[in-house]
Amino acid sequence: MTNLQEWQRRMHAQLASVSDQPAQEARWLMAQSLGLRPTELLVNAHQVLSSDQEYALQKRLDERLRGVPLAYCLGEWSFYGLDLEVNAAVLIPRPDSELLIHLALAEAVPEHEMQILDLGTGSGALALALAVARPQARVFAVEQSLEALAVARRNGERLGAKVVWLEGDWFAPLDPALRFDWIVSNPPYLASADPHLPELQHEPLAALVAGPSGLECLESIIQGAGKHLHPGGQIFLEHGWEQGAAVRKLLRTRDFQQVQTHADIAGRERVTTARSPNHA
């Protein structure tokens, strides 16, 4: 039998082959596997582990050493201050997507009951961040993957956030009479031959790849968004850092107004915003 301190040293040494933060990852994996807080790992450093505990630790360590992303090994990840369940059915929420939330929340809240739509919600990250920040708003979230939608629903239940979860393709499951103040989306935007795909092999391909050009999903959303927005309503679209000009063109072709692209923390074009075509 091995104690906590010895296990942590073992994990640290092995994780150095796949991580630039092996000590931190070792603490996170141990705490999550054993149901302990990180401080308890120090306090109970000489506690001997049971065979079941060792099995659980070894299983997560083996997954990580095979290249499984840390978020999937932990089963959760933080986004905009929210701890979200994640698994291989959903994309891992990334800091770049927080820019979209910052931009939306910087906008004035309308006097009427606000309605927000998140298209391709995945884990529910965007919808839930907005629902928590704007609790008086009615938030709708659409996802075509039933497995991903189940994750989003569990995240909503855990956070106590009110979101209407809908299964389907983009605008298809919506009541045609519904109009929104904000439409937000982080849709698939990689091209089928994108050279980065091998690095993302553990994440759901359908949530990453849009088609040959990478713009197919963004184009579908832009085509349908105008008739689902209130006058003056806004759209917030995350996209690849080289797609800003193409997205701006798609929006202007559909007569969207005040089209702007915003840079992420690395200075790369990441989110494009616009107002509905009938905004004066």
matplotlib code that plots the C-alpha trace (Angstrom):
import matplotlib.pyplot as plt

x = [0.0, 1.1, 0.4, -0.9, 2.5, 4.1, 1.3, 1.5, 5.3, 4.7, 2.0, 4.1, 7.0, 4.8, 2.7, 5.8, 5.7, 2.3, 2.0, 3.9, 2.1, 2.6, 2.5, -0.8, -2.3, -1.3, -3.1, -6.2, -6.4, -5.9, -8.3, -11.0, -10.4, -10.4, -13.1, -10.7, -9.8, -6.3, -5.4, -6.5, -3.8, -1.2, -2.8, -3.3, 0.0, 0.8, -2.6, -2.4, -4.7, -7.0, -6.8, -10.0, -8.5, -5.3, -7.3, -9.2, -6.0, -4.2, -7.2, -7.2, -3.4, -3.5, -6.1, -4.1, -0.9, -2.7, -3.3, -6.9, -7.5, -7.2, -10.8, -12.2, -10.0, -11.4, -15.0, -15.4, -14.0, -14.4, -15.9, -16.7, -16.6, -18.9, -17.8, -19.3, -19.5, -17.7, -17.2, -16.3, -19.8, -19.0, -16.2, -14.1, -15.0, -12.1, -11.1, -11.4, -15.1, -15.3, -14.8, -18.3, -19.8, -17.8, -19.1, -22.7, -22.8, -21.3, -24.5, -27.5, -30.3, -33.6, -36.7, -38.8, -38.2, -35.0, -34.8, -31.4, -30.7, -27.6, -27.2, -25.1, -24.9, -22.7, -22.0, -24.3, -21.4, -22.6, -26.2, -25.5, -23.0, -25.6, -28.5, -26.6, -25.5, -29.0, -31.4, -34.4, -33.8, -35.5, -32.6, -33.1, -30.4, -30.4, -28.2, -28.5, -26.5, -28.7, -25.6, -24.3, -27.8, -27.9, -24.7, -26.0, -29.2, -27.2, -25.1, -28.2, -29.7, -26.5, -26.3, -30.1, -30.1, -33.3, -32.7, -35.1, -33.1, -34.1, -32.9, -32.5, -30.5, -30.0, -33.4, -35.5, -36.9, -37.9, -41.4, -41.3, -42.9, -40.1, -37.8, -34.6, -32.5, -29.3, -28.3, -25.0, -23.1, -19.7, -20.5, -18.2, -15.8, -12.9, -12.5, -12.5, -8.8, -7.7, -4.2, -5.1, -7.6, -5.2, -4.5, -8.3, -8.8, -10.5, -13.2, -16.4, -15.7, -19.2, -18.7, -15.5, -15.8, -18.3, -17.4, -14.9, -14.5, -15.1, -17.8, -20.8, -22.3, -21.6, -23.3, -26.4, -26.7, -26.3, -28.9, -31.5, -30.7, -32.3, -35.9, -35.3, -34.0, -36.0, -35.3, -32.0, -31.2, -27.6, -25.7, -22.4, -20.5, -17.2, -15.1, -11.5, -8.9, -8.5, -12.3, -13.1, -13.2, -15.3, -17.8, -18.1, -18.8, -21.5, -23.2, -23.0, -24.4, -27.4, -27.8, -26.7, -25.6, -22.7, -20.6, -17.5, -14.8, -13.2, -9.8, -9.2, -6.5, -3.9, -4.8, -6.5, -9.9, -12.2, -15.8, -17.8, -20.9, -23.7, -27.2, -30.2, -30.9, -33.9, -32.0, -32.3]
y = [0.0, 3.5, 6.8, 10.0, 11.7, 8.8, 8.7, 12.4, 12.1, 9.2, 11.1, 14.3, 12.4, 10.6, 13.6, 15.6, 13.8, 15.2, 18.4, 21.6, 21.7, 18.2, 19.1, 21.0, 18.3, 15.6, 17.5, 18.1, 14.5, 13.1, 15.5, 14.7, 11.0, 10.7, 13.4, 15.5, 19.2, 20.0, 21.1, 17.7, 16.1, 17.9, 17.4, 13.7, 13.2, 9.9, 8.4, 4.9, 4.4, 1.4, -0.8, 0.8, 4.3, 3.3, 1.8, 5.0, 7.1, 4.7, 4.8, 8.6, 8.7, 6.2, 8.3, 11.4, 9.7, 8.5, 12.2, 12.5, 16.2, 17.1, 18.4, 15.0, 13.2, 15.5, 15.3, 19.1, 22.4, 26.0, 28.6, 32.2, 31.2, 28.2, 24.6, 22.6, 18.9, 17.9, 14.6, 13.4, 14.4, 18.1, 20.5, 21.7, 25.3, 27.6, 31.1, 32.5, 32.0, 34.2, 37.2, 36.6, 36.7, 39.9, 41.6, 40.6, 41.6, 45.0, 45.8, 47.6, 45.4, 46.2, 47.3, 44.4, 40.8, 39.9, 36.8, 35.1, 32.3, 30.1, 28.0, 24.8, 25.0, 21.9, 21.8, 24.8, 27.1, 30.2, 29.8, 29.1, 32.0, 34.4, 32.9, 33.2, 36.8, 37.8, 35.8, 37.8, 36.9, 33.9, 31.9, 29.2, 26.8, 24.6, 21.5, 18.7, 16.1, 14.4, 13.3, 16.9, 18.2, 15.8, 17.2, 20.8, 19.9, 18.4, 21.5, 23.7, 21.6, 21.8, 25.5, 26.1, 28.1, 28.5, 27.6, 26.1, 23.3, 22.3, 19.4, 20.2, 21.9, 25.6, 27.5, 24.4, 23.6, 27.2, 28.6, 30.8, 33.6, 33.8, 36.9, 37.4, 40.3, 38.3, 35.4, 33.9, 31.0, 29.2, 26.9, 24.4, 26.5, 24.3, 23.1, 19.4, 19.4, 21.7, 20.7, 21.2, 18.4, 15.6, 17.7, 17.7, 14.0, 13.4, 16.1, 15.5, 16.0, 17.2, 20.1, 21.1, 20.7, 22.7, 21.5, 22.0, 25.8, 25.9, 28.6, 26.4, 26.6, 30.3, 31.0, 28.9, 30.9, 34.2, 33.3, 32.5, 35.0, 38.2, 37.0, 35.7, 39.0, 41.9, 45.2, 46.3, 42.8, 41.6, 38.6, 37.4, 34.8, 33.1, 32.0, 31.1, 33.8, 33.9, 34.0, 37.5, 39.1, 36.3, 36.5, 40.3, 39.9, 37.3, 39.6, 42.6, 40.6, 39.9, 43.7, 43.4, 46.7, 47.8, 44.8, 44.6, 42.0, 41.8, 40.3, 37.7, 38.0, 36.9, 39.8, 37.5, 38.1, 35.9, 37.2, 39.2, 41.2, 42.9, 44.4, 43.1, 44.2, 46.3, 48.4, 52.0]
z = [0.0, -0.8, 1.0, -0.5, -0.6, -2.5, -5.0, -5.6, -6.3, -8.7, -10.6, -10.7, -12.3, -14.9, -15.8, -16.7, -20.1, -21.1, -19.0, -18.3, -14.9, -13.6, -9.9, -10.3, -12.4, -9.9, -7.1, -9.2, -10.3, -6.8, -5.2, -7.8, -7.7, -3.9, -3.2, -1.2, -1.2, -2.3, 1.2, 2.5, 0.4, 2.5, 5.8, 5.2, 3.3, 5.1, 4.8, 3.2, 0.2, -0.2, -3.3, -4.6, -4.2, -5.9, -8.8, -9.3, -9.3, -11.7, -14.1, -14.3, -14.6, -17.4, -19.2, -18.9, -20.1, -23.2, -24.0, -22.8, -22.0, -18.3, -18.3, -19.4, -16.8, -14.1, -15.4, -15.0, -16.1, -15.1, -17.4, -16.4, -12.8, -13.2, -12.6, -15.5, -16.0, -19.2, -21.0, -24.5, -25.7, -25.4, -26.3, -23.4, -22.6, -23.3, -22.0, -25.6, -25.4, -22.3, -24.6, -26.0, -22.5, -21.6, -24.8, -24.2, -20.6, -21.4, -23.4, -21.8, -20.6, -22.5, -20.5, -21.7, -20.6, -22.2, -24.4, -25.2, -27.6, -27.6, -30.7, -30.5, -26.7, -26.1, -22.3, -21.9, -21.1, -22.9, -22.0, -18.3, -18.0, -19.3, -17.4, -14.1, -14.9, -16.2, -14.0, -15.1, -18.8, -20.6, -22.0, -24.7, -25.8, -28.8, -29.4, -32.0, -30.0, -27.4, -25.4, -25.2, -24.3, -21.4, -20.1, -20.5, -18.6, -15.7, -15.6, -15.5, -12.7, -10.7, -11.0, -10.5, -13.7, -15.7, -19.3, -21.9, -23.5, -27.0, -29.2, -32.9, -35.6, -35.2, -35.4, -36.3, -32.9, -32.1, -32.1, -35.3, -33.3, -30.8, -31.1, -29.2, -27.9, -28.2, -30.3, -29.2, -30.6, -30.6, -33.6, -35.3, -37.4, -38.4, -42.0, -42.7, -43.5, -40.7, -39.6, -35.9, -35.9, -34.7, -31.6, -30.9, -31.4, -28.1, -28.6, -30.6, -34.3, -35.0, -32.6, -34.3, -38.0, -40.1, -43.5, -46.3, -45.7, -42.0, -42.5, -43.2, -39.7, -39.3, -42.6, -41.6, -38.4, -40.1, -42.7, -40.1, -37.4, -38.8, -38.6, -35.0, -33.6, -32.1, -33.9, -32.6, -31.4, -31.4, -32.6, -31.0, -33.0, -32.0, -34.9, -35.9, -35.7, -39.5, -40.2, -39.1, -42.5, -43.9, -41.0, -41.4, -45.1, -44.4, -41.9, -44.1, -47.1, -44.9, -44.0, -40.4, -38.9, -36.7, -37.6, -35.5, -34.8, -31.4, -30.4, -27.7, -25.0, -27.6, -29.9, -32.5, -34.1, -32.2, -31.8, -34.3, -33.2, -35.1, -34.8, -36.6, -40.2, -39.2, -36.7, -37.6]

ax = plt.figure().add_subplot(projection="3d")
ax.plot(x, y, z, "-o")
ax.set_aspect("equal")
plt.show()
